[in-house]
């Protein structure tokens, strides 16, 4: 019995993407669905588009690269960004074919951790650009001081925006706010 590996890749029930030097060179239908894009639009693009911030992209790349170089594979749960800007939780597993240059040739598997789709417009679309920047870093688990440093603003400014977001979404604390934003 012949196996059509291309068909298996394209129709796998998990998102699959092949990367070369952190650029998307191939992806399957589920990968495109998860990130709300088309395969054609994603090919040739940097994986950076799928991270909440450039800082996340850079820091995750360095951390994961070290692990790929030593163990050839890596798995974690993280917040990523769909092409429409929505943030969501995803389990990411990666494998490198080239441990001597960890990101030179990789295979990535993406599985949504919460496939429930919001029934109303995303809360993310109601955020101002600055609120979105701060919320993205809070979702990533950064402290107020870390958010301030990443955005080159004062910690007090972060506290003011966080307080506004808590009031705006009637959240009791930062953790409740993060959970609310991730639900959409």
Secondary structure in CASP SS format (residue, H / E / C, confidence):
PFRMAT SS
TARGET T0000
AUTHOR 0000-0000-0000
METHOD secondary structure of the structure
MODEL  1
X C 1.00
X C 1.00
X C 1.00
X C 1.00
X H 1.00
X H 1.00
X H 1.00
X H 1.00
X H 1.00
X H 1.00
X C 1.00
X C 1.00
X C 1.00
X C 1.00
X E 1.00
X E 1.00
X E 1.00
X E 1.00
X E 1.00
X E 1.00
X C 1.00
X C 1.00
X E 1.00
X E 1.00
X E 1.00
X E 1.00
X E 1.00
X C 1.00
X H 1.00
X H 1.00
X H 1.00
X H 1.00
X H 1.00
X H 1.00
X C 1.00
X C 1.00
X C 1.00
X C 1.00
X H 1.00
X H 1.00
X H 1.00
X H 1.00
X C 1.00
X C 1.00
X C 1.00
X E 1.00
X H 1.00
X H 1.00
X H 1.00
X H 1.00
X C 1.00
X C 1.00
X C 1.00
X H 1.00
X H 1.00
X H 1.00
X H 1.00
X H 1.00
X H 1.00
X H 1.00
X H 1.00
X H 1.00
X H 1.00
X H 1.00
X H 1.00
X H 1.00
X H 1.00
X H 1.00
X H 1.00
X H 1.00
X H 1.00
X C 1.00
X E 1.00
X E 1.00
X E 1.00
X E 1.00
X E 1.00
X E 1.00
X E 1.00
X E 1.00
X E 1.00
X C 1.00
X C 1.00
X C 1.00
X C 1.00
X C 1.00
X E 1.00
X E 1.00
X E 1.00
X E 1.00
X E 1.00
X E 1.00
X E 1.00
X E 1.00
X E 1.00
X E 1.00
X C 1.00
X C 1.00
X H 1.00
X H 1.00
X H 1.00
X C 1.00
X C 1.00
X C 1.00
X C 1.00
X E 1.00
X E 1.00
X E 1.00
X E 1.00
X E 1.00
X E 1.00
X E 1.00
X C 1.00
X C 1.00
X C 1.00
X C 1.00
X C 1.00
X C 1.00
X C 1.00
X C 1.00
X C 1.00
X C 1.00
X H 1.00
X H 1.00
X H 1.00
X H 1.00
X C 1.00
X C 1.00
X H 1.00
X H 1.00
X H 1.00
X H 1.00
X H 1.00
X H 1.00
X H 1.00
X H 1.00
X H 1.00
X H 1.00
X H 1.00
X C 1.00
X C 1.00
X C 1.00
X C 1.00
X H 1.00
X H 1.00
X H 1.00
X H 1.00
X H 1.00
X H 1.00
X H 1.00
X H 1.00
X C 1.00
X C 1.00
X C 1.00
X H 1.00
X H 1.00
X H 1.00
X H 1.00
X H 1.00
X H 1.00
X H 1.00
X H 1.00
X H 1.00
X H 1.00
X H 1.00
X H 1.00
X H 1.00
X H 1.00
X C 1.00
X C 1.00
X C 1.00
X C 1.00
X C 1.00
X H 1.00
X H 1.00
X H 1.00
X H 1.00
X H 1.00
X H 1.00
X H 1.00
X H 1.00
X H 1.00
X H 1.00
X C 1.00
END
